[in-house]
């Protein structure tokens, strides 16, 4: 039997797409990324148009939604970001950003019991830098210092949602808030 170019000996009894040891090979690909919805509201310009001095209080909310698409192995994951910046002393809103950023992924060969966490942890983690850049650009273009979001712990979010669902006695779903 001839050796393959990577030094591994082919397994004559292994099914197509399987790795040595009987593990199926997982195929993963980002097929598309897109802005589904984007809104920026500059509340400062409704007043006197002057940005008040001091540090703002910025609240960030993130939620995730995943669904299977009609094509086999294709999944859509939407990350939803709502960011509200308020003046710390007066509590007046400075700006509001709402972004729904999506990705379409090809996932094949992943065991079904691992699909839910993969969709709601790994997929958002992969597209997060692109959503982060959009938020930074839109806040800068809106007349404010660019907002560079800190990294988001999608695994921690996933675990918190599972804990909330377990407390409520609800089955784990594909929607995470």
C-alpha positions in Angstrom: 0.0 0.0 0.0 1.3 3.5 -0.9 1.7 6.2 1.7 -0.2 9.5 1.3 1.7 12.8 1.0 1.1 13.7 4.7 2.8 10.5 6.0 -0.4 8.8 7.1 -1.3 5.4 5.9 -4.7 5.2 4.3 -7.2 3.1 6.2 -8.9 0.7 3.7 -11.9 -0.1 6.0 -12.5 3.6 7.1 -15.7 5.2 5.7 -15.3 8.3 3.5 -14.9 11.4 5.6 -13.8 9.5 8.7 -10.5 10.1 10.5 -8.4 7.2 11.8 -9.9 5.9 15.0 -13.5 6.0 13.7 -14.1 9.7 14.4 -16.1 11.4 11.7 -14.3 14.4 10.2 -16.1 17.7 11.0 -16.4 20.1 8.1 -16.8 23.8 9.0 -16.9 26.8 6.8 -18.1 30.4 7.1 -20.2 30.8 3.9 -21.4 34.4 4.5 -21.4 37.3 7.0 -23.9 40.2 6.9 -25.5 43.1 8.7 -29.1 42.2 9.1 -30.1 45.4 10.9 -28.1 48.4 12.0 -29.4 51.5 13.9 -27.5 54.4 15.4 -29.3 57.2 17.2 -27.3 60.3 18.3 -29.3 61.8 21.1 -26.9 64.7 21.7 -27.8 66.4 18.4 -31.4 66.7 19.5 -30.3 68.9 22.3 -27.6 71.6 22.0 -25.4 69.4 19.9 -22.4 69.6 22.3 -21.0 66.4 23.9 -21.0 66.9 27.7 -17.7 66.4 29.4 -16.9 63.3 31.5 -17.0 59.6 31.0 -20.2 58.0 29.8 -21.9 55.0 31.3 -22.1 52.3 28.6 -24.4 49.4 28.8 -24.0 46.5 26.4 -26.6 43.7 25.9 -25.9 40.7 23.7 -28.3 38.0 22.6 -27.9 35.2 20.1 -30.2 33.3 17.8 -29.4 30.2 15.7 -31.5 28.3 13.2 -31.1 25.6 10.6 -31.5 26.7 7.1 -33.2 24.8 4.3 -29.9 23.5 2.8 -28.4 20.5 4.6 -25.6 21.4 6.9 -26.3 25.2 6.6 -27.0 27.2 9.8 -27.6 30.9 10.4 -26.4 32.5 13.6 -27.4 36.1 14.5 -25.6 38.1 17.2 -27.7 41.0 18.5 -26.0 43.9 20.2 -27.7 46.8 21.9 -25.4 49.5 23.3 -26.7 52.5 25.2 -24.4 55.3 26.3 -25.6 57.7 29.0 -24.0 60.6 30.7 -23.0 59.4 34.2 -24.1 62.4 36.1 -27.4 63.4 34.3 -28.4 59.9 33.0 -29.3 61.4 29.7 -28.8 59.1 26.7 -25.9 60.1 24.4 -26.3 57.5 21.8 -27.9 54.1 21.1 -26.5 51.4 18.8 -28.4 48.3 17.7 -26.7 45.8 15.5 -27.8 42.4 14.3 -24.9 40.7 12.7 -25.3 37.3 11.1 -23.2 34.5 9.7 -24.2 31.5 7.6 -22.1 28.4 8.4 -21.6 25.0 6.8 -21.3 22.5 9.5 -21.1 18.8 8.6 -20.0 15.8 10.7 -20.5 17.3 14.1 -22.5 15.1 16.5 -26.0 16.4 17.1 -25.5 16.7 20.8 -22.6 19.2 20.2 -24.4 21.3 17.6 -26.3 23.6 20.0 -23.2 24.7 21.9 -21.1 25.0 18.7 -23.7 27.3 17.1 -24.0 29.5 20.1 -20.4 29.6 21.3 -18.0 29.1 18.4 -19.9 30.7 15.5 -20.5 34.0 17.3 -16.9 34.0 18.5 -15.7 33.7 14.9 -17.8 36.7 13.6 -17.5 38.9 16.7 -14.4 40.8 15.5 -16.3 42.0 12.4 -19.3 43.1 14.5 -16.9 44.9 16.9 -15.4 46.8 14.0 -18.8 47.9 12.8 -19.8 49.2 16.2 -16.5 51.0 16.5 -16.9 52.6 13.1 -20.5 53.7 13.6 -19.9 55.3 17.0 -16.9 57.2 15.6 -18.8 58.2 12.4 -21.7 59.3 14.7 -19.4 61.9 16.4 -18.3 60.0 19.5 -15.0 58.3 20.4 -15.0 54.8 18.8 -16.4 52.2 21.1 -14.1 49.1 21.1 -16.1 46.3 22.8 -14.2 44.0 25.1 -14.1 40.4 24.1 -17.3 38.6 24.9 -17.4 35.3 26.8 -19.8 33.4 24.6 -19.2 30.2 26.6 -20.1 32.0 29.8 -23.3 33.4 28.2 -24.2 29.9 27.1 -23.7 28.4 30.5 -25.7 31.2 32.2 -28.6 30.6 29.8 -28.6 26.9 30.4 -28.6 27.5 34.2 -31.6 29.9 33.8 -33.4 27.4 31.7 -32.7 24.6 34.2 -34.1 26.8 37.0 -37.2 27.5 35.1 -37.6 23.9 34.1 -37.6 24.8 30.4 -35.8 22.5 27.8 -32.7 23.9 26.2 -33.6 25.7 23.0 -31.7 27.4 20.2 -32.4 30.9 21.4 -30.0 32.5 23.9 -30.5 35.9 25.4 
